[in-house]
């Protein structure tokens, strides 16, 4: 799948690959606004379904985890549900590795909240995305 965009006044079209879109959306995980980070994470989930997951999945999971820890973990639960949709096993393993290295109890709490959202079956979870 490729997208064409109309650039400028000379009406030339540039083709943009899904990989380029994914890389651009991924940069929004560092946005200062909570809503932008969450929308980027959800968008990455959709984009990954159209690409070879093996090339991008690990780095996207790591970046979503980092974004989830922003603003004192305000979006940890929502980001955990996003991680569940990407890859439960890889997300869980990454979080468990990080859990052993975190210094503060608040950081560990955010990781535990992420794990809870990833591992708890959706129908028994009262929160929804």
Residue, then its C-alpha position, 0 to 999 in steps of 0.5 A: x500500500x502506498x499513499x500519494x500526496x499532492x505537494x505544493x503549487x506545482x501539483x507534483x505527487x510524492x509516494x509515501x510508503x507505509x514504513x515512512x508513515x509508521x516512522x513519522x507516527x512513531x515520533x509522535x509517541x514523544x509528543x508532550x500531549x497525552x492524547x497525541x501519544x495515545x493516538x500515535x500508539x493506536x495508529x501504530x497498531x493499525x499500521x503494524x498490521x499492514x507491514x512486516x511486524x518483525x522489522x518494526x514490532x520490538x522498537x515500537x513496543x519499547x517506544x510505547x512503553x517509554x511513552x506510557x511512563x511519561x507524565x507519571x504513567x497517566x496513560x499506563x492502562x490505555x497504553x497497556x491495552x495497546x500493547x496487548x493488541x500488538x504482541x502480548x508475549x514480547x510486551x510482557x517480556x520487555x516489561x518484566x526485564x525493565x521491572x528488575x532495573x527500575x529504581x523507584x516504586x512509582x516506576x515499578x507501579x506503572x510497569x505493573x499497571x501495564x502488565x495488568x492491562x496486557x495480561x488480564x482478559x479484556x472481557x473481565x477488565x472494566x476499562x476499555x480503549 
